[in-house]
Amino acid sequence: MVGCHSVHRSTPEQSAIQKAKANSFWGANPGWLTLTSQSDLFRRVRDRAYGYCLRGTVVEKKCALQQDEAVRSSVMALYIAAAQAGLKNKDSLGRKERYVATNPHVALVVVNTCWALYKEHGASDARVLSVCLGNLTDYSPLATLPVP
């Protein structure tokens, strides 16, 4: 009797994505993924982002570079927002950053809004997520903050 087991074969598209990631500026395993407790989630976001750039069985290099920057920016926005929330002296922050840092529920609303927007737009173009999450540490018109 032959044992049953699942054999995962890589498609040409998956191979192209893995090769493009390995040859990217950040490499197959970017160091910035260590800055998040959700590294597996952001690995999947990056894979989908590279898939967004797939043209046949080739990943378009400029598109992939933009997607990598968007995924990295998303991770960094969450990392910086969490670091700012953990500061003992938040007075050194700008008005908006101080508001987000002292009102954790606002950051959660922004994060949930951004993930919903990303999913609503197909969950493949990481630039949507990045622009929205940028609101935590910079300006984004996609998720306004009630800062006085």
Secondary structure, DSSP 8 states (H G I E B T S, - for coil): -----------HHHHHHHHHHHTSSS-SS-GGGGG-TTHHHHHHHHHHHHHHTEETTEE-HHHHHHHHHHHHHHHHHHHHHHHHHT-S-GGGS-HHHHHHHH-HHHHHHHHHHHHHHHHHTTS--HHHHHHHHGGGTS--TTS-----
